[in-house]
């Protein structure tokens, strides 16, 4: 299977249109969006962001981010693409979604306690599933901010250590672009699409990830 993974669009429709043109005509099994479609905006802006990729007729699997408006998850559900607190399947591959972030100092729109993050995983995860999470796991390249601190979810980290999902796609930390491992689990932060970053992921006998730029 072949996935496109993006995150942190923050309302930049121009970048989404550029991505749509780059991948148009290529074969992908799904496009994974790890949150922050908007920058503190609502469903109207989210729809504007999604429109260019909805036209591609590639299955979309999306979670909201901590900066998405209160009505954005409702729009995602209406479109049939919302994976938050759910398990969805694409081509027989299970994907468990976690929208929002862990608690931040900034009191953003969608924040979850570590217990809530753990609960989502416990309720929905099945062996071998992919995790699509806005917040990255703690203690990886994906959650390290500029001054060196790790700010990701400890509950997600612990769950990964225990259950070893094959792949975690995340975002949230703009400077955390990269690929890391927790045991056998590959962790990918594609980097923010508003800065032109995305990733191509191939699920074969081994997982191959290419970090790309528009």
C-alpha positions in Angstrom: 0.0 0.0 0.0 1.1 3.6 -0.7 0.1 6.6 1.4 0.6 10.3 1.2 0.9 11.8 4.7 0.5 15.5 5.5 0.0 17.6 8.6 -0.2 21.2 9.8 -1.7 22.9 6.8 -2.8 25.9 9.0 -5.2 27.2 6.3 -2.7 27.4 3.5 -4.9 26.5 0.6 -2.2 27.4 -1.9 0.0 24.5 -0.6 -2.9 22.1 -0.8 -3.5 23.0 -4.4 0.2 22.5 -5.1 0.2 19.1 -3.4 -2.9 18.1 -5.4 -1.1 18.9 -8.7 2.0 17.0 -7.7 0.2 13.8 -6.8 -2.6 14.0 -9.5 -2.5 10.9 -11.6 -0.3 8.9 -9.2 -1.7 5.9 -7.4 -2.1 6.1 -3.7 -4.3 4.1 -1.4 -5.0 6.9 1.0 -4.1 10.4 2.0 -3.5 10.8 5.7 -4.0 14.2 7.3 -2.6 14.5 10.9 -4.4 17.7 11.9 -4.4 21.5 12.0 -6.2 21.9 8.7 -6.9 25.5 9.8 -5.3 28.1 12.0 -8.0 28.7 14.7 -10.7 28.8 12.0 -13.9 26.8 11.5 -15.5 24.4 9.1 -15.8 26.9 6.2 -12.0 27.3 6.1 -11.5 23.6 6.6 -13.7 22.9 3.6 -11.7 25.3 1.5 -8.5 23.5 2.6 -9.9 20.0 1.8 -11.6 20.8 -1.5 -8.5 20.4 -3.8 -7.7 17.0 -2.4 -11.3 15.8 -2.2 -11.4 16.3 -6.0 -8.6 13.7 -6.4 -10.9 10.8 -5.4 -8.2 9.3 -3.1 -9.6 8.0 0.2 -8.9 10.6 2.9 -8.3 9.7 6.6 -8.2 12.9 8.8 -7.9 13.9 12.4 -8.4 17.5 13.6 -5.6 19.3 15.3 -5.5 21.5 18.5 -5.8 24.6 16.3 -8.9 23.6 14.4 -12.2 25.2 15.2 -14.9 23.5 17.3 -17.0 22.6 14.3 -14.2 21.1 12.2 -14.6 17.5 13.5 -18.3 17.7 12.7 -17.4 18.6 9.1 -15.0 15.7 8.9 -17.7 13.3 10.1 -20.2 14.7 7.5 -17.6 14.0 4.8 -17.0 10.5 6.1 -13.3 11.1 6.6 -13.0 11.6 10.4 -10.8 9.1 12.2 -10.7 10.8 15.7 -11.5 8.3 18.4 -12.3 5.7 15.8 -10.8 2.8 13.9 -11.2 3.0 10.1 -10.0 0.6 7.4 -8.4 1.3 4.1 -7.7 -1.7 1.9 -7.8 -3.9 5.0 -5.3 -1.8 6.9 -6.7 -0.4 10.2 -6.0 3.2 11.2 -6.7 4.6 14.7 -7.0 8.4 14.9 -6.2 10.8 17.7 -7.2 14.4 17.1 -6.2 17.4 19.1 -3.0 17.5 21.3 -1.9 16.7 24.8 -2.2 19.6 27.2 -0.2 22.7 26.2 0.7 25.9 28.0 -1.3 27.8 25.4 -4.9 26.6 26.1 -5.6 25.8 22.5 -9.0 24.6 21.2 -8.6 20.8 21.3 -6.5 19.4 24.1 -6.7 16.0 25.8 -5.3 14.6 29.0 -2.9 11.7 28.8 -5.7 9.6 30.3 -8.0 10.5 27.4 -5.3 9.8 24.8 -4.7 6.4 26.4 -8.4 5.7 26.4 -8.8 6.4 22.7 -6.0 3.9 22.0 -7.3 1.2 24.4 -10.8 1.4 22.9 -10.0 1.4 19.3 -6.6 -0.2 18.6 -6.2 -3.7 17.1 -3.0 -5.6 16.6 -1.1 -4.3 13.5 -3.1 -1.0 13.1 -1.5 2.3 12.1 -1.9 5.2 14.4 -2.7 8.7 12.9 -2.2 11.2 15.7 -1.9 15.0 15.7 0.3 14.8 18.8 3.6 12.9 18.5 4.9 10.4 21.0 7.2 11.8 23.7 10.9 11.5 23.4 11.4 11.3 19.6 12.7 13.5 16.9 9.0 14.2 16.1 8.2 16.0 19.3 11.4 18.0 20.0 11.0 21.7 19.9 13.6 24.3 18.9 15.1 24.6 22.5 15.5 20.9 22.7 12.6 19.9 25.0 10.4 16.9 24.2 6.7 17.9 24.4 4.8 14.9 23.0 2.4 12.5 24.6 3.7 10.2 27.2 0.6 8.0 27.0 1.1 7.6 23.3 4.8 6.7 23.9 3.9 4.1 26.5 1.2 2.5 24.3 3.7 2.3 21.4 6.3 0.6 23.7 3.7 -1.9 24.9 1.9 -2.7 21.6 4.4 -1.9 18.9 2.2 -0.7 16.1 4.0 -0.8 12.7 3.6 3.0 12.0 2.7 6.2 13.7 2.0 9.3 11.6 1.9 12.6 13.6 2.5 16.3 13.4 1.9 19.2 15.7 5.5 20.1 16.3 6.5 22.0 13.2 10.3 21.7 13.8 9.9 17.9 14.5 10.0 16.8 10.9 11.7 13.5 10.7 11.6 9.7 11.0 12.3 7.8 14.3 11.8 4.4 15.8 10.4 3.2 19.1 11.4 -0.5 19.1 9.8 -1.9 15.9 7.5 1.1 15.5 8.3 3.7 12.8 7.3 7.3 13.8 6.9 9.8 11.0 6.3 13.6 11.3 6.1 14.7 7.6 6.7 18.3 8.6 4.1 21.1 8.1 2.5 21.3 4.7 2.3 25.1 5.0 6.1 24.9 4.7 5.8 22.6 1.7 6.6 19.4 3.5 4.9 16.0 3.1 5.8 12.3 3.1 5.2 9.2 0.9 4.9 6.0 2.8 5.0 2.5 1.3 3.7 -0.4 3.4 5.3 -3.6 2.1 7.2 -6.3 3.9 9.1 -3.4 5.4 7.9 0.2 5.7 9.6 2.7 3.5 9.2 6.5 4.1 10.3 9.3 2.0 10.2 12.9 3.3 9.4 15.2 0.5 9.0 18.9 -0.4 6.8 20.6 -2.9 
